[in-house]
Amino acid sequence: MDTLGALALATEAPTDHLMIRPPVGRREPLITNIMWRNLIVQAFYQVTVLLVLTFKGNDILDLKLDSTARANEVRNTVIFNAFVFCQIFNEFNSRKPDQINIFRGLRQSHLFVGIISFTLVLQVLIVEFAGKFAKTTPLNWKKWIICIVIGFISWPLAAIVKLIPVPETPLSDYFRLKKRRRRHSSENRSKSDGKAEVNEGQNHHV
């Protein structure tokens, strides 16, 4: 899944919006503040949804009438399927991390569309036909819709989150600044302690 997603995004051709940006120094952080903002919100959403399905999935998916083993099997398959669909939908968000229109230039990204299509087909095959290998069970159309909707929510969520401004200063610089302040305060403390010891020694000598 990660390999296919990385391959899909790596095959994206550079856009005019990307080319007009100023060059980035080699010492600049790999993950920008915009990426951190998007990553934190999407991760929080996915973790929340998956935890709810883990602990309340049997009630939400109406599996109370099934046996415990069957209910757990269906619930785990839904969790797995929803997680994969979250990644698939989020790959579109990753195309344009700072733009609301994530579909711009999609028609020219034939390889991206092909990889996403292959991932979808592979996921359907895994869930519906690879039960022994992947420990999944076939899902009915209602549960497939639930999984797709869970993944789809990441699109409007990403659009809303992109309206939140982020500081231009990289987050790593804040941590470096705190580290420098701590080091500076410890140095000042050690100097003051040294001066106090010298004064105490002089007083004792007198």
N, C-alpha and C positions, 0 to 999 in steps of 0.2 A: 504494500500500500504506500509506504513512504517513498520507496524507489520509484514507483509509477508517478506519484505526485511531484517528486523532484524532477523527474525527466520531463513531465508535462510543462512545468514552469521554466525549466532550463531551455526549452526549445522556443520560448517566446522571443520574437524578433524585437529589437529595440525600437521604441516609439519616439515621435518628435518631442513629446512631453519629457521623456527621459533624456534625450540628447541636449535639451536646452538647460539642463541643470548644471550648476558649477561642478567642477571636478572634486572628487572626494579624496582626501589624503589617506595614505596607507595606515596612518595611526588612528584614523577614525574608527569608532566601534562598528562592528559588523551588523548589529541589531540597532536600528534607529529608534528614536522615541515614538515615531508613528507605528513602527512594528510592535514595540512593547505595548502600546495602547491597544492595538487590535488583538494581539496575542493574549493579553490578560483577560480581556472581555470575552473572547471566544472560549478560552480555556475555562473561565468561570461558568459560562453558560453550559458547556458540554459536561463539566464535572457535576454541576447541579442536576442536570437532566438525567445523567447516568446513575447518580446516587439515588434519585427519586425512583427510577425504574428498578434499581437493585433492591430497595427496601419496601417499596409500595407497588412494585410492578404487577404482582399477582392480582391486586385489587383493581388497579388501573386498567389492566388488559383483560379483566373479567375471566380470570383463570381459577376462581375459587371452586368451581364444580369439577375441575380436572384433578387427577391424582397429583400428589406432591412432586413426584419425579417428572411427570409430564409438564406440570406448570413451571417447574424450574427450568426445564429444557426449553420451553417456548420463551420464557422470560429472558434467559441468557442469549437466545438467538436474536431476540428483538434488541437487546442491549448491544450486541455485536453489530447488528445490521444498522442500528441508529448511529452508532459511532462511526462506521464507515461512511454513511451518507453525510454525516457532519463534515468529514474530511473532504469528501467529493465536492460538496457545495462550497466549502471554505477555500478550495483551490481556485475558484473563480474570484473570491475576495482577494486572494493573494496576488492575482494578476495586477491589480490596481490598488495597492495598500493606502494610497492617499487620494483616490478618486471615488466618487459615488457610483459613476457609471462603470461597472466592472465588465460590461460586455463590449466595450469599444475595441474594435480591431479583432473581434473574435472570429469573424468570417475569414480573415487572412491566416489565422492560427490553426491550420488544418491538422498539424501534428498534435496540438493540444487537445482539440476536439476528438481526434482519433484515440488518444490515450485515455481520455475521460470515458469515452464510449466503451473501450475495452475493459476499463475498470468496472463499469456498471454491469456489463455482461458477465464478467468473472465473478462479481459479487452475487448475482442471481444464481449462477451455477453452483457456487459454494453453498449458498443457503438452501437451495432446493434439491440439489443432487449429491452433495458431498458431505452428507450427514455423518457417516462413519469416520471420515478423515478429519473434518473440521468440527465435529461434535455439535452440529446444528440440526435443526428440524425444519421442514417446510412450513412457511407461514401463509395464512390466508390473505386475501386482498386488503382487509381492514388493517391488519398489522403492518403490511407493506406500506399502506398510506400513512400510518402513524410514523413509521421510520422516515419516510420521505418528508413529511411535514416537519419533523424534528430537525432534519438537515436543512430544510428550506428556510427555517426561521433565522438561520445564520446570515442570510442575505439582508433582510430589513434591519437586523441587529447591527450588522456591519455598517450599513448606510447611516444609521443614527449615531453610531460611535464615531464615525469620521467627521461629524460636526463638532466634536469636542477638540478644542485646540490643545496642542502639546508644546512645551517649552523647546526652544531651539538648542539649549545647552544639553548635551547628552547626559543621560542618567549616570553613566560611569564617572563623569566629572564631579557630580555631587558626592559620590562615595570617596573619590580621591581627595576632595576638599575636606571632608570630614576626617579622613585619615591624616591629612596634613595638620589639621587643627589639633587633633589628639597628640600627634607627635610633637607639635610646637608647645602644647601645654605641658607635656611630660618633660620636655627639655627645660622649659622655664621652671618647672617644679624642682627638677634635679639641680639646676643652678642655684635656686633659692635655698635648697637644702644644703648645698655645698657652702654657700656664703654663711649660713647659720652655723655650720660646724666650724668654719674658720673663726668667726667672731667668738664662738664659745671657747675655742682653743686659746684665743688671745686673752680673753677675760680670765681664763683659768691660769694662764702663764703670769698675768699681772698679779 
